[in-house]
Amino acid sequence: MRRYLMRRLVLLVFVVWGVVSVTFVVTLKAGDPAAFMYHIRETKEEIEELRRRLGLDRPLHEQYFNYLVKAVQGDFGSSIRHRQPATALILDRLPYTLLLGGLALLISFFLALPIGVLAAVKRGTSLDGLTMLFALVGQAIPVFWLGILLILIFGVWLRWLPVSGAGSLKHLALPAVTLAAYPLARNARLVRSSVLEVLGREYVTTARAKGLKDWTVLIRHVLRNALMPIMTLNALDLGSLLGGAVITESVFGWPGMGRLTVLAIRDWDYPVVQAGVALIAMTYVLANLLVDLLYLALDPRIRLEGQ
């Protein structure tokens, strides 16, 4: 098991290194941020001074080496626009994104579970058909379009909920529902298919032959085995929701790190972009590690292979 875990940790380090390196190359090749910030009224000498202060006048390999050394320490430089450390700016916005992504994850999991189970138990009925229709529509609607639709209905026409900003649970309602829509629909389909697969197993038939009630069989025997792929996918969803929150935060003006990263891309504030992308990559890495640990705990075959 220890050998297996070490292999996973080494692989995850290389993944983060690759993402950070690609981000470095893309941001530098996109253009000169110093010229962009000062092209309106500043002189050429002032632009060169800014480039020197940012280290953009050094050879590319030297810039890359210094960038990696500082990135390992969590230092991505200072924001060109805000004049503050980029990492501190991202970390200040991170709680908002975690709150939004965490609530969306809870909604998508705990609503999909009863919906998918009922669809599996009532297979072939109108309830099953409605559930599959809901799942299809939920996976087909683009996030930004759903967000705008919810704003029109609940914010403009009914005026029940605020449409932007943060400060209360009401501000969180619309963006959380928008972000949870796709994983909720997908999870409902996955729960249905997993439960149907387990219902056909021999040990479920044996449990029923013993005279156990249907709900007892469902809870003790079916859900326990059907939840494994669902838990795995939802662990990975934490990283996906943080990445997907970029669009949702932009639509609703939610002050998270996703919106900050989008604004940084618009303003060529590349230290903030690099810090934001690195943090999202770290989230995916930690989510993958969580899934690996979950497999190690629940699947003895992996423990045996890692010995």
C-alpha positions as CSV (number, residue, x, y, z in Angstrom):
1,M,0.0,0.0,0.0
2,R,2.8,2.4,0.8
3,R,4.5,1.7,-2.5
4,Y,1.2,2.4,-4.4
5,L,0.7,5.7,-2.5
6,M,4.2,6.8,-3.2
7,R,3.7,6.2,-6.9
8,R,0.6,8.3,-6.8
9,L,2.3,11.1,-4.9
10,V,5.2,11.3,-7.4
11,L,2.7,11.3,-10.3
12,L,0.7,14.1,-8.8
13,V,3.9,16.2,-8.3
14,F,4.6,15.9,-12.0
15,V,1.1,16.9,-12.9
16,V,1.3,20.1,-10.9
17,W,4.7,20.9,-12.3
18,G,3.3,20.4,-15.9
19,V,0.3,22.7,-15.2
20,V,2.5,25.4,-13.6
21,S,5.0,25.2,-16.5
22,V,2.4,25.5,-19.2
23,T,0.8,28.4,-17.4
24,F,4.2,30.2,-17.3
25,V,4.8,29.8,-21.0
26,V,1.2,30.8,-22.1
27,T,1.1,33.9,-19.9
28,L,4.5,35.1,-21.2
29,K,3.8,34.4,-24.8
30,A,0.4,36.1,-24.7
31,G,2.1,39.5,-24.7
32,D,3.9,42.1,-22.6
33,P,1.8,43.0,-19.5
34,A,4.0,46.0,-18.8
35,A,3.3,47.5,-22.2
36,F,-0.4,46.8,-21.8
37,M,-0.6,48.5,-18.4
38,Y,1.3,51.6,-19.5
39,H,0.6,52.0,-23.2
40,I,-1.8,54.9,-22.7
41,R,0.2,57.7,-21.0
42,E,3.5,56.3,-19.7
43,T,6.9,56.7,-21.4
44,K,9.1,54.0,-22.8
45,E,11.5,54.5,-19.9
46,E,8.7,53.8,-17.4
47,I,7.7,50.7,-19.2
48,E,11.3,49.4,-19.2
49,E,11.5,50.1,-15.5
50,L,8.3,48.0,-14.9
51,R,9.7,45.2,-17.0
52,R,12.9,45.2,-15.0
53,R,11.0,45.2,-11.7
54,L,8.9,42.2,-12.9
55,G,12.0,40.4,-14.1
56,L,10.8,40.3,-17.8
57,D,14.1,41.7,-19.1
58,R,16.0,38.5,-18.0
59,P,16.5,35.4,-20.3
60,L,13.6,33.0,-20.5
61,H,15.4,30.1,-18.8
62,E,16.3,32.4,-15.9
63,Q,12.7,33.6,-15.6
64,Y,11.5,30.1,-15.6
65,F,13.9,28.9,-12.9
66,N,13.1,31.8,-10.6
67,Y,9.4,31.3,-11.2
68,L,9.6,27.6,-10.2
69,V,11.7,28.4,-7.1
70,K,9.2,31.0,-5.9
71,A,6.2,28.9,-6.9
72,V,7.3,26.1,-4.6
73,Q,7.3,28.7,-1.9
74,G,3.8,29.9,-2.8
75,D,5.1,33.2,-4.2
76,F,3.9,34.2,-7.6
77,G,4.9,37.8,-7.4
78,S,2.7,40.9,-6.9
79,S,-0.4,41.7,-8.8
80,I,0.3,44.3,-11.5
81,R,-3.1,45.9,-11.1
82,H,-3.7,45.6,-7.3
83,R,-0.1,46.1,-6.1
84,Q,-0.6,43.2,-3.7
85,P,0.9,39.7,-3.5
86,A,-1.0,37.5,-6.0
87,T,-1.2,34.5,-3.7
88,A,-2.7,36.6,-1.0
89,L,-5.3,38.0,-3.4
90,I,-6.3,34.4,-4.5
91,L,-6.4,33.1,-0.9
92,D,-8.6,36.0,0.1
93,R,-11.1,35.0,-2.5
94,L,-10.7,31.2,-2.0
95,P,-13.3,30.9,0.9
96,Y,-16.0,32.3,-1.3
97,T,-15.2,29.8,-4.0
98,L,-15.0,26.9,-1.5
99,L,-18.3,27.9,0.0
100,L,-20.0,28.0,-3.4
101,G,-18.4,24.8,-4.7
102,G,-19.0,23.0,-1.4
103,L,-22.7,23.9,-1.3
104,A,-23.1,22.9,-5.0
105,L,-21.5,19.6,-4.2
106,L,-23.8,18.9,-1.3
107,I,-26.8,19.8,-3.4
108,S,-25.8,17.6,-6.3
109,F,-25.1,14.6,-4.1
110,F,-27.9,14.6,-1.6
111,L,-30.6,15.4,-4.1
112,A,-29.3,13.0,-6.7
113,L,-29.3,10.1,-4.3
114,P,-33.1,9.8,-3.6
115,I,-33.9,10.8,-7.2
116,G,-31.7,8.1,-8.7
117,V,-32.8,5.4,-6.2
118,L,-36.5,6.2,-6.9
119,A,-35.9,6.0,-10.6
120,A,-34.1,2.6,-10.3
121,V,-36.8,1.2,-8.0
122,K,-39.6,2.5,-10.3
123,R,-37.8,1.4,-13.5
124,G,-40.0,1.7,-16.6
125,T,-42.6,3.9,-14.9
126,S,-43.5,7.5,-15.7
127,L,-41.4,8.6,-12.7
128,D,-38.3,6.9,-14.2
129,G,-39.0,8.6,-17.5
130,L,-39.3,12.1,-15.9
131,T,-36.1,11.5,-14.0
132,M,-34.2,10.6,-17.1
133,L,-35.7,13.7,-18.9
134,F,-34.6,15.9,-16.0
135,A,-31.1,14.4,-16.2
136,L,-30.9,14.9,-19.9
137,V,-32.0,18.6,-19.7
138,G,-29.7,19.2,-16.8
139,Q,-26.7,18.0,-18.6
140,A,-27.6,19.8,-21.9
141,I,-28.2,23.3,-20.5
142,P,-25.0,25.5,-20.6
143,V,-24.1,26.9,-17.2
144,F,-24.1,30.5,-18.2
145,W,-27.5,30.2,-19.9
146,L,-29.0,28.6,-16.9
147,G,-27.6,31.3,-14.7
148,I,-29.1,34.1,-16.8
149,L,-32.4,32.3,-16.9
150,L,-32.5,32.0,-13.1
151,I,-31.6,35.7,-12.8
152,L,-34.5,36.6,-15.0
153,I,-37.0,34.4,-13.2
154,F,-36.1,34.8,-9.5
155,G,-34.3,38.1,-9.6
156,V,-36.0,40.3,-12.2
157,W,-39.5,38.9,-12.6
158,L,-40.3,37.5,-9.1
159,R,-37.7,39.6,-7.2
160,W,-37.3,36.9,-4.6
161,L,-33.5,36.6,-4.6
162,P,-30.5,39.0,-5.3
163,V,-28.8,38.5,-8.6
164,S,-25.2,39.5,-7.7
165,G,-22.7,40.0,-4.9
166,A,-22.3,38.2,-1.6
167,G,-23.3,38.8,2.0
168,S,-26.1,36.4,2.9
169,L,-27.6,33.0,2.1
170,K,-29.9,34.6,-0.4
171,H,-26.9,35.8,-2.5
172,L,-25.6,32.2,-2.5
173,A,-28.8,30.5,-3.6
174,L,-28.9,31.2,-7.4
175,P,-25.1,30.6,-8.1
176,A,-25.1,27.4,-6.0
177,V,-28.2,26.0,-7.8
178,T,-26.6,27.0,-11.2
179,L,-23.3,25.3,-10.4
180,A,-25.0,22.2,-9.0
181,A,-27.3,21.6,-12.0
182,Y,-24.9,19.6,-14.2
183,P,-23.4,17.3,-11.5
184,L,-26.9,16.8,-10.0
185,A,-28.3,15.6,-13.4
186,R,-25.3,13.4,-14.0
187,N,-25.2,12.0,-10.5
188,A,-28.9,11.1,-10.7
189,R,-28.2,9.0,-13.8
190,L,-25.2,7.4,-12.2
191,V,-27.1,6.5,-9.1
192,R,-29.9,4.9,-11.1
193,S,-27.5,2.8,-13.3
194,S,-25.4,1.7,-10.2
195,V,-28.5,0.7,-8.2
196,L,-29.9,-1.2,-11.2
197,E,-26.6,-3.0,-11.6
198,V,-26.4,-4.0,-7.9
199,L,-30.1,-5.0,-7.8
200,G,-29.3,-7.9,-10.2
201,R,-26.5,-9.4,-8.1
202,E,-27.0,-12.8,-6.4
203,Y,-26.4,-11.5,-2.9
204,V,-29.4,-9.1,-3.3
205,T,-31.6,-12.0,-4.4
206,T,-30.3,-14.0,-1.4
207,A,-31.2,-11.2,1.0
208,R,-34.7,-11.0,-0.4
209,A,-35.1,-14.8,-0.1
210,K,-34.3,-14.5,3.6
211,G,-37.4,-12.4,4.0
212,L,-35.8,-9.0,4.5
213,K,-38.0,-6.0,3.6
214,D,-37.3,-4.2,0.3
215,W,-36.1,-1.0,2.0
216,T,-33.8,-3.0,4.3
217,V,-32.2,-4.7,1.3
218,L,-31.9,-1.4,-0.5
219,I,-30.2,0.4,2.3
220,R,-28.0,-2.4,3.7
221,H,-27.0,-4.3,0.6
222,V,-27.7,-2.2,-2.5
223,L,-26.6,1.3,-1.6
224,R,-23.5,0.2,0.2
225,N,-22.1,-1.3,-3.0
226,A,-23.7,1.1,-5.4
227,L,-22.2,4.2,-3.8
228,M,-18.6,3.4,-4.6
229,P,-18.4,4.9,-8.1
230,I,-20.7,7.8,-7.0
231,M,-18.4,8.8,-4.1
232,T,-15.4,8.6,-6.4
233,L,-16.9,10.9,-8.9
234,N,-18.1,13.4,-6.3
235,A,-14.6,13.5,-4.8
236,L,-13.3,14.5,-8.2
237,D,-16.2,16.9,-8.6
238,L,-14.7,19.2,-5.9
239,G,-11.9,20.2,-8.3
240,S,-14.3,20.4,-11.3
241,L,-16.7,22.6,-9.4
242,L,-13.9,25.0,-8.4
243,G,-12.9,25.2,-12.1
244,G,-16.5,25.5,-13.3
245,A,-17.2,28.2,-10.7
246,V,-15.2,30.6,-13.0
247,I,-18.3,31.0,-15.3
248,T,-20.8,31.0,-12.5
249,E,-19.0,33.6,-10.5
250,S,-18.7,35.8,-13.5
251,V,-22.4,35.6,-14.3
252,F,-23.5,36.3,-10.7
253,G,-20.7,38.7,-9.7
254,W,-19.7,36.3,-6.9
255,P,-16.4,37.5,-5.4
256,G,-14.5,34.2,-5.7
257,M,-11.1,33.4,-7.1
258,G,-12.7,32.3,-10.4
259,R,-14.0,35.8,-11.1
260,L,-10.7,37.3,-9.9
261,T,-8.8,35.0,-12.4
262,V,-11.1,36.0,-15.3
263,L,-10.6,39.7,-14.5
264,A,-6.8,39.1,-14.3
265,I,-6.8,37.5,-17.7
266,R,-8.6,40.5,-19.1
267,D,-6.2,42.9,-17.5
268,W,-3.0,40.8,-18.3
269,D,-2.3,40.5,-14.6
270,Y,-0.3,37.4,-15.2
271,P,0.9,36.8,-11.5
272,V,-2.7,36.5,-10.4
273,V,-3.5,34.2,-13.4
274,Q,-0.5,32.0,-12.5
275,A,-1.5,31.8,-8.8
276,G,-5.1,31.1,-9.7
277,V,-4.4,28.3,-12.1
278,A,-1.8,26.8,-9.8
279,L,-4.4,26.7,-6.9
280,I,-7.0,25.1,-9.1
281,A,-4.5,22.5,-10.2
282,M,-3.6,21.8,-6.6
283,T,-7.3,21.3,-5.9
284,Y,-7.6,18.7,-8.6
285,V,-4.4,17.0,-7.3
286,L,-5.7,16.8,-3.8
287,A,-9.1,15.5,-5.0
288,N,-7.4,12.7,-6.9
289,L,-5.3,11.9,-3.8
290,L,-8.5,11.8,-1.8
291,V,-10.0,9.3,-4.3
292,D,-6.9,7.2,-4.1
293,L,-7.1,7.0,-0.3
294,L,-10.8,6.2,-0.6
295,Y,-9.9,3.3,-2.9
296,L,-7.2,2.1,-0.5
297,A,-9.6,2.1,2.4
298,L,-12.5,0.4,0.6
299,D,-10.9,-1.9,-2.0
300,P,-8.6,-4.6,-0.6
301,R,-7.4,-5.5,-4.0
302,I,-5.5,-2.2,-4.4
303,R,-3.9,-2.7,-1.0
304,L,-2.7,-6.2,-2.1
305,E,-1.3,-4.8,-5.4
306,G,0.6,-2.1,-3.6
307,Q,2.4,-4.5,-1.2
